[in-house]
């Protein structure tokens, strides 16, 4: 490595650590002005890191060769952010709505020798929201803004981001780590801060979910068109695989059929919660009709991980609705029957050999085994953030860059890259999120639970589905949906948490609902 390249890598390393620390300061610091300064630092550092990461790509090279166009693009971006900030200061409730609207919108860009799907519209929304947040912290609180003390899960999330940035400094794939921090972790941490700072109403929750359902129906319609015409809008890898398989997978406007299926599964879990606790027949009919359409959409993805995630989310809803612990023998019998059917299915398909399981799982078995061997070699600190794909190809002598991007099992990827330290930080996030989302939901077993509990049931079940999906696929904290579910869950669970804190201070128990 030459001196200029080493210097550039060092500067970028310090930059991502500084950006991660700034994002953490937005949550951890007490002074309003300090939080505002940290938000400003993260907001400035992140696009600088993004431009540095994309510097040698065709997109940035074209702008470098045409400075006039670059200046115009920068000016338009600043104007868009400033306009959104002005709107958000007066109407902060638009931040969640525009967040839901832009969550799935990804623009493919070439970066670090691979194709990355960048959430450019969401970044603009987050930037506008952060500017509005900074102005509110400096000039005083508006009606729609409310600063909250950080919860355990918020601190766990930003702690993980800081640790990830530090562990990128010794990674052999530093560029991938930069991409994850600059494209995902820091912007999504700022998004989380916006979601937990804005005042939410029941109407806003319903509007956000209704918008998500509408988007899912539109995406499903595009997926039906793709299946009928046998044409995909993009993703050459899926297009090529469809030519050699007996089935045809669709991805709608998503780049990856599995991420498309994940989005549909989460929305379907929300519709399932609506069916379970709906009070009006009209609502039941609308939810059932939407579920029928989305079921057709998710089937055409042929995403096994999405099917499992959907079942996990629906199982969580069933447990909340009918208290399955009271019917544990029935649940145990159903589980035994499912295992028996799976065994018969595996035997019929000759899935008893390791090679057959590897082939039927899309190569995941080899990825998982390789990840566990990496953990065994460096159990404490791992090989560094973002290093899994490159290190796996080197160790397993795999030449194709498309052969591995992650282990497709998030805990294994975390353990291989970050060792026991990173795995502990990941488990802390999971271990603090689940209690927050599920606490106080015993009231759902009644006939007419409060709407707030129904909304919390959806968030808890949807997060369960997402976590299960990450056990079979990649992208946990790289997916803004995870941060959004946690953020909304924190806000809606705030009254429950406040009662628990008061009861703990008074030394008495808290009712479950």
C-alpha positions, -999 to +999 in steps of 0.1 A: +000+000+000+015+033-011+017+063+012-012+083-004-035+053-003-026+045+033-032+082+042-066+081+025-076+049+043-065+064+076-085+095+070-116+075+061-111+053+091-110+083+114-140+097+095-163+068+101-153+065+137-160+103+142-194+099+123-204+070+145-194+088+177-214+119+165-244+097+160-240+082+194-237+117+209-271+126+195-286+100+219-261+100+248-254+137+255-277+157+278-273+192+265-296+202+236-269+222+219-244+193+222-269+169+206-275+195+179-238+198+172-234+160+171-263+158+147-247+184+125-214+166+126-230+133+116-250+150+089-219+166+074-195+137+077-218+111+062-221+126+027-184+133+027-177+096+034-203+086+008-186+108-019-152+095-009-165+060-012-180+066-047-151+088-059-138+064-085-172+052-097-187+061-130-214+083-114-190+105-095-164+104-123-190+119-147-197+147-122-160+153-118-156+157-155-186+181-156-182+205-126-212+225-137-235+195-134-219+186-101-225+221-087-261+220-100-267+186-084-253+198-051-274+230-052-305+210-059-297+187-030-292+216-006-324+232-018-344+200-014-330+194+021-337+231+032-372+229+018-380+197+037-365+211+069-388+241+066-418+219+061-408+194+089-404+222+114-441+232+110-454+196+103-430+171+119-456+144+114-446+143+077-413+128+087-427+093+095-450+094+065-422+103+040-400+078+058-425+050+051-429+062+015-392+061+008-382+031+028-383+006-002-369+030-028-334+020-037-312+033-065-285+009-078-250+023-078-216+008-085-193+010-054-163-008-041-163-030-072-199-043-066-234-030-070-250-013-040-286-002-037-286+032-022-316+047-004-312+082-019-348+094-014-347+083+023-314+100+028-329+133+016-358+129+040-334+121+069-312+151+061-342+174+060-355+160+093-321+163+109-318+200+099-353+206+113-342+188+145-311+209+148-331+241+144-356+230+170-328+222+195-312+256+190-343+278+188-367+260+211-391+231+210-420+231+186-454+216+192-446+184+173-412+177+189-405+160+222-371+151+234-370+117+253-344+101+275-327+073+255-339+038+261-316+008+266-322-004+230-312+031+216-280+031+235-273-005+225-279+003+188-255+033+188-230+014+209-230-013+182-225+013+155-195+027+173-180-007+179-185-016+142-167+015+131-138+009+154-135-027+143-134-016+107-099-002+113-083-037+112-106-051+085-092-065+053-122-051+035-123-016+048-143-003+018-172-026+027-172-014+063-171+023+051-201+016+029-221+000+058-214+028+082-219+057+058-248+042+038-267+025+066-257+027+102-252+064+107-281+076+086-304+051+102-293+061+137-303+096+128-336+084+114-342+066+147-336+098+166-361+116+145-388+089+150-384+089+188-384+127+190-415+134+170-448+134+188-469+105+175-507+102+175-530+073+168-540+088+135-503+091+125-497+054+133-528+044+112-517+066+083-482+052+082-495+016+082-521+024+056-494+039+034-472+008+039-502-014+028-508+007-003-471+005-013-472-033-008-502-036-030-485-015-057-454-036-055-474-068-057-491-055-088-458-048-104-447-083-094-477-098-111-469-079-143-433-092-141-446-127-137-471-124-165-446-109-190-416-129-178-396-096-176-378-081-146-371-044-143-335-050-130-310-073-112-292-092-139-283-121-115-320-129-109-328-124-146-301-149-155-312-175-129-348-173-141-335-186-175-322-218-160-348-225-133-382-242-137-398-213-118-398-175-123-389-152-094-401-116-093-386-087-074-410-059-082-392-025-077-368-042-052-334-053-063-336-086-043-366-109-043-358-118-006-359-082+005-391-077-015-406-108+002-395-095+036-413-062+030-445-081+020-442-104+050-440-075+075-470-057+060-489-090+060-482-094+097-497-060+102-528-070+083-530-102+104-530-081+135-559-061+120-579-093+114-574-106+149-586-075+167-608-058+141-640-043+155-658-037+121-667-061+094-657-036+068-622-035+082-620-073+082-631-076+046-605-049+035-577-066+054-586-100+041-587-088+005-553-071+009-539-102+025-551-123-005-533-100-030-501-099-009-501-136-005-500-140-043-472-115-044-450-132-018-456-166-034-441-153-067-409-143-049-401-180-041-383-166-011-381-194+015-368-170+041-397-147+036-422-175+041-405-185+073-405-149+085-442-146+078-450-177+097-429-165+126-447-132+127-481-148+126-471-173+153-461-143+175-495-128+169-512-161+177-493-163+210-503-128+219-540-134+210-547-168+225-520-172+252-505-204+236-487-212+269-521-224+282-523-247+252-487-259+253-496-296+247-514-286+215-485-264+204-460-291+212-481-316+192-482-292+162-445-287+164-438-324+165-461-328+135-443-301+116-410-317+123-423-351+111-436-335+079-403-318+074-384-351+078-407-368+053-403-339+029-366-340+033-365-378+027-387-375-004-365-349-018-333-367-008-322-340+015-305-363+039-269-357+027-248-326+034-244-319-002-282-320-008-289-297+021-262-273+009-278-273-026-314-269-013-304-240+010-288-221-019-253-226-006-260-213+029-246-243+047-211-238+033-213-201+041-223-208+077-196-234+082-170-210+068-182-183+091-180-206+121-144-216+112-136-179+110-149-174+145-129-203+157-097-188+143-103-153+158-129-158+186-124-125+204-122-097+179-129-114+146-115-104+112-129-069+112-161-052+102-173-059+066-146-086+060-168-117+057-171-119+019-135-112+011-121-133+038-145-162+030-134-162-006-097-162+003-101-190+029-124-212+008-106-205-025-137-191-042-129-168-071-162-152-080-170-120-061-207-129-063-201-162-044-205-147-009-216-113+004-226-126+039-232-159+056-270-153+052-272-158+089-267-125+106-253-138+140-227-159+121-217-129+100-214-107+131-194-134+150-170-140+121-163-103+115-165-089+150-158-119+172-173-125+207-172-087+214-194-078+184-217-108+189-223-096+225-231-061+212-255-077+186-272-098+213-276-068+235-295-050+208-318-081+203-321-087+240-331-051+247-355-047+217-377-078+224-385-069+260-393-034+251-417-045+222-434-073+241-437-058+276-473-051+287-491-070+259-511-093+282-541-071+277-544-083+241-560-115+254-592-096+261-621-092+236-616-055+231-580-044+237-570-007+233-558+003+198-524+011+212-519-025+223-529-038+189-504-015+172-477-027+196-486-063+189-480-056+152-446-040+159-435-068+182-446-095+157-432-077+127-398-073+145-399-110+153-405-118+117-376-095+106-352-111+131-361-146+119-356-135+083-321-123+092-313-158+105-319-171+070-308-141+050-286-110+054-293-073+062-305-066+098-292-031+107-286-025+071-323-024+066-341+008+076-372-012+084-355-026+115-347+009+129-382+021+120-400-007+138-378-002+169-383+036+168-421+034+165-421+007+192-402+029+216-427+058+212-458+036+215-444+017+245-434+050+263-465+050+286-457+014+296-421+022+303-430+052+323-453+032+345-426+006+350-401+032+359-424+048+385-433+015+400-396+005+402-388+038+420-417+032+444-408-004+450-441-019+439-451-042+410-466-029+378-498-043+362-492-062+330-515-038+311 
